[in-house]
Amino acid sequence: MVDDFEEVYLEYSDKVYGFIFLLVRHKETAEDLTQETFYRAIKRLDHFKNQASLLTWLLKIARNVTYDHFRRKRIIRFISLGNENEIDSESPSPESTAMNKEEITQLYSALCRLKNDYRDVLILRKVNECSIKETAYILGWTEAKVKAKMTRGFVALRKEFDGKEGFINGSIKRI
């Protein structure tokens, strides 16, 4: 069981925030939903039975909190990139920064155009680096479904990049 929830918050809050931010693309909303995630986790701490890692359990709660938010707001499509709240990357030169930012923007814009299942599995597996087992737990799917959605998600993402600069030799540079 978790003894000191403050330590848990300090250790995992950035990862939970990052996951939520990729879904909502708005800094203040991601901060609010991160707080809601930890609030719900504290309230339901007795339900944590070590079936998954603590981070996996928190990401599952974060996903549910985020989808609850979208249902409340009746948001069907995710907020597109290109707003002032983007995460800045550190690059050595302004040119490489601009190129890197453009590639990331194209990738996340393409992800936002995918079906929710494909986007969720790709973000969890490739951005958050969750295992297949962890992803299955978070999404409430079987491992076979995670693998199938992952494959279909990559196919759909490749279609988004057909004929575009980010798509090279059948692979997407950033993922």
Backbone torsions as a table, in degrees:
resi	resn	phi	psi	omega
1	MET	NA	162.4	-177.9
2	VAL	-88.8	123.6	-177.3
3	ASP	-89.5	-44.4	-175.2
4	ASP	-121.9	100.3	-175.4
5	PHE	-70.2	-23.3	176.8
6	GLU	-63.7	-41.0	176.8
7	GLU	-64.4	-39.5	177.5
8	VAL	-60.7	-46.0	179.5
9	TYR	-60.1	-47.8	-178.7
10	LEU	-62.4	-36.4	-177.6
11	GLU	-76.2	-37.2	-170.3
12	TYR	-112.2	-9.4	-174.0
13	SER	-62.0	-37.6	179.5
14	ASP	-65.2	-39.4	179.8
15	LYS	-69.3	-40.9	178.2
16	VAL	-65.6	-44.8	177.8
17	TYR	-59.0	-46.2	-179.5
18	GLY	-60.1	-41.7	178.2
19	PHE	-62.9	-47.5	-179.3
20	ILE	-65.2	-41.3	-179.6
21	PHE	-59.2	-38.8	178.4
22	LEU	-63.9	-26.7	179.0
23	LEU	-85.2	-39.7	-174.1
24	VAL	-100.0	-24.0	178.1
25	ARG	56.4	33.1	178.0
26	HIS	-144.1	121.1	-171.5
27	LYS	-57.5	-52.7	-176.2
28	GLU	-65.0	-39.7	178.5
29	THR	-64.1	-42.8	178.7
30	ALA	-62.4	-39.5	177.9
31	GLU	-63.6	-45.3	179.2
32	ASP	-62.2	-44.1	-178.3
33	LEU	-69.4	-30.4	175.2
34	THR	-64.5	-44.6	177.9
35	GLN	-62.4	-42.7	178.3
36	GLU	-61.5	-38.4	178.8
37	THR	-60.2	-47.5	-178.5
38	PHE	-71.6	-31.4	175.2
39	TYR	-62.7	-47.4	179.1
40	ARG	-65.2	-36.6	179.7
41	ALA	-63.6	-42.5	179.0
42	ILE	-62.9	-43.6	-179.0
43	LYS	-64.1	-31.0	-174.7
44	ARG	-111.6	22.1	-178.4
45	LEU	-57.6	-31.2	179.5
46	ASP	-68.7	-14.8	178.3
47	HIS	-87.2	-11.2	178.9
48	PHE	-76.5	115.6	-174.4
49	LYS	-118.5	25.1	179.1
50	ASN	57.3	27.2	174.4
51	GLN	-70.8	-26.8	179.0
52	ALA	-139.0	174.2	176.8
53	SER	-68.6	162.0	179.5
54	LEU	-61.0	-40.8	178.8
55	LEU	-62.3	-43.1	179.2
56	THR	-61.0	-44.4	178.2
57	TRP	-61.1	-43.5	179.0
58	LEU	-65.3	-39.1	178.4
59	LEU	-66.2	-34.4	176.7
60	LYS	-65.2	-44.1	176.9
61	ILE	-62.8	-43.0	-179.9
62	ALA	-60.0	-42.0	178.8
63	ARG	-63.9	-44.2	179.3
64	ASN	-64.1	-42.1	178.1
65	VAL	-61.5	-43.2	-178.9
66	THR	-65.2	-44.5	179.1
67	TYR	-67.6	-34.0	173.8
68	ASP	-61.3	-41.7	177.8
69	HIS	-59.9	-46.3	-179.8
70	PHE	-65.6	-36.7	177.9
71	ARG	-66.1	-40.7	177.9
72	ARG	-63.5	-40.3	-177.7
73	LYS	-86.5	-7.6	-178.2
74	ARG	56.6	40.8	177.6
75	ILE	-89.7	120.6	-179.5
76	ILE	-91.7	-46.6	179.3
77	ARG	-99.0	148.4	178.3
78	PHE	-77.6	151.3	179.7
79	ILE	-59.6	133.1	-177.9
80	SER	-75.8	165.1	175.3
81	LEU	-73.7	-174.3	176.5
82	GLY	87.9	16.1	175.7
83	ASN	-101.4	175.1	-174.7
84	GLU	-74.5	-5.8	-176.2
85	ASN	-97.4	20.8	-178.2
86	GLU	-69.0	152.5	176.9
87	ILE	-77.9	126.1	179.3
88	ASP	-81.6	141.6	175.8
89	SER	-107.2	151.0	179.3
90	GLU	-94.0	122.1	178.7
91	SER	-134.7	154.5	-174.9
92	PRO	-69.9	-30.3	-176.9
93	SER	-130.9	157.4	178.0
94	PRO	-60.7	-36.7	179.8
95	GLU	-64.5	-46.6	-179.7
96	SER	-68.7	-32.1	176.3
97	THR	-63.5	-46.1	-179.8
98	ALA	-63.7	-43.2	-179.9
99	MET	-65.2	-44.8	-179.6
100	ASN	-62.6	-44.3	-179.8
101	LYS	-63.6	-39.7	178.7
102	GLU	-65.3	-42.7	178.1
103	GLU	-62.9	-44.1	179.2
104	ILE	-64.9	-42.0	178.2
105	THR	-60.4	-44.5	178.5
106	GLN	-62.1	-42.9	-179.4
107	LEU	-63.1	-50.6	-178.0
108	TYR	-69.9	-31.4	173.7
109	SER	-63.7	-42.1	177.6
110	ALA	-64.8	-40.7	177.7
111	LEU	-61.2	-39.5	-179.1
112	CYS	-66.8	-23.3	179.4
113	ARG	-84.7	-10.3	180.0
114	LEU	-77.6	162.6	172.3
115	LYS	-59.9	150.2	-177.6
116	ASN	-54.0	-43.1	-179.2
117	ASP	-59.9	-44.9	-178.8
118	TYR	-65.7	-45.2	-179.0
119	ARG	-61.6	-47.1	-177.7
120	ASP	-60.1	-46.8	-177.2
121	VAL	-67.3	-39.1	179.1
122	LEU	-66.9	-41.5	179.0
123	ILE	-65.0	-45.7	-179.2
124	LEU	-64.4	-44.9	-175.1
125	ARG	-76.3	-43.7	-170.9
126	LYS	-101.0	-30.1	178.7
127	VAL	-91.6	-49.6	-179.4
128	ASN	-85.9	-7.3	177.1
129	GLU	56.6	40.1	175.1
130	CYS	-79.0	148.7	176.5
131	SER	-72.8	170.0	177.3
132	ILE	-61.7	-42.3	-179.6
133	LYS	-63.9	-44.5	178.6
134	GLU	-64.0	-42.5	179.3
135	THR	-62.5	-42.6	178.2
136	ALA	-60.7	-41.4	179.0
137	TYR	-64.3	-47.9	-177.7
138	ILE	-61.2	-43.9	-176.0
139	LEU	-86.3	-11.6	-178.5
140	GLY	73.4	31.4	-177.9
141	TRP	-112.3	171.9	169.6
142	THR	-82.8	162.7	177.4
143	GLU	-64.0	-34.9	178.4
144	ALA	-63.6	-39.6	178.6
145	LYS	-66.6	-38.3	177.2
146	VAL	-59.8	-47.0	-179.5
147	LYS	-62.3	-43.0	-178.9
148	ALA	-66.2	-45.4	179.6
149	LYS	-65.8	-34.2	177.5
150	MET	-62.7	-48.2	179.8
151	THR	-61.4	-48.2	179.8
152	ARG	-65.6	-35.0	177.6
153	GLY	-63.7	-42.2	177.1
154	PHE	-64.4	-40.1	177.8
155	VAL	-60.7	-46.7	179.6
156	ALA	-64.1	-38.6	179.3
157	LEU	-67.7	-39.3	176.5
158	ARG	-61.4	-39.2	177.9
159	LYS	-62.4	-36.4	177.4
160	GLU	-64.1	-29.7	-176.9
161	PHE	-98.1	-1.8	-179.8
162	ASP	-52.0	125.3	177.5
163	GLY	75.6	5.7	179.7
164	LYS	-104.6	162.3	-174.2
165	GLU	-62.8	-33.5	-176.7
166	GLY	-72.8	-7.0	-175.6
167	PHE	-106.4	113.1	-175.3
168	ILE	-130.3	124.9	175.3
169	ASN	49.5	43.7	175.7
170	GLY	76.1	7.5	177.2
171	SER	-132.7	151.9	179.9
172	ILE	-95.2	126.7	-172.2
173	LYS	-58.7	-43.5	-171.8
174	ARG	-80.0	-28.6	-176.7
175	ILE	-97.6	NA	NA
